[in-house]
Amino acid sequence: MKVKDERPSVGSLGESVACDELTRRGYAILATRYRSRFGELDIVCKRDGVLGFVEVKARKAPARPSERATALDAISPRKQQRVAAMALDYLAWTNQLEAPCRFIVVAIDGLDGPRQTLSVIEDAWTVDR
């Protein structure tokens, strides 16, 4: 019989850290793990009338010092397109198609280690509507 691990996943823990940081920066968290036909938005937030669609990328401490890939390296153009499609779905679902919005990346490296780094990139990319 397989025993379920009750510890939070890296993704869940990263999203929790990101929500705390965004709240500290004055954002109101509107939704977490918003599911659409295109996938799942990690966080939807709002500050000063602008909606933020947040992609969270978290990495544990690398197993070897030579591993240099960072959480930011995981944001590909394809991922940006998928997040944009999910954001449009959210805007349509909430009847806010004209609302100003931005795409935010929260990157956390060393999530499980003593040297955690957190970067918040507002306006990480733009999309023409």
Stockholm file with secondary structure:
# STOCKHOLM 1.0

chainA/1-129         MKVKDERPSVGSLGESVACDELTRRGYAILATRYRSRFGELDIVCKRDGVLGFVEVKARKAPARPSERATALDAISPRKQQRVAAMALDYLAWTNQLEAPCRFIVVAIDGLDGPRQTLSVIEDAWTVDR
#=GR chainA/1-129 SS CCCCCCSCCHHHHHHHHHHHHHHHTTCEEEEEEEEETTEEEEEEEEETTEEEEEEEEECCCCSSTTCCCCGGGGCCHHHHHHHHHHHHHHHHHTTCTTSCEEEEEEEEESTTSTTCEEEEETTCCCCCC
#=GC SS_cons         CCCCCCSCCHHHHHHHHHHHHHHHTTCEEEEEEEEETTEEEEEEEEETTEEEEEEEEECCCCSSTTCCCCGGGGCCHHHHHHHHHHHHHHHHHTTCTTSCEEEEEEEEESTTSTTCEEEEETTCCCCCC
//
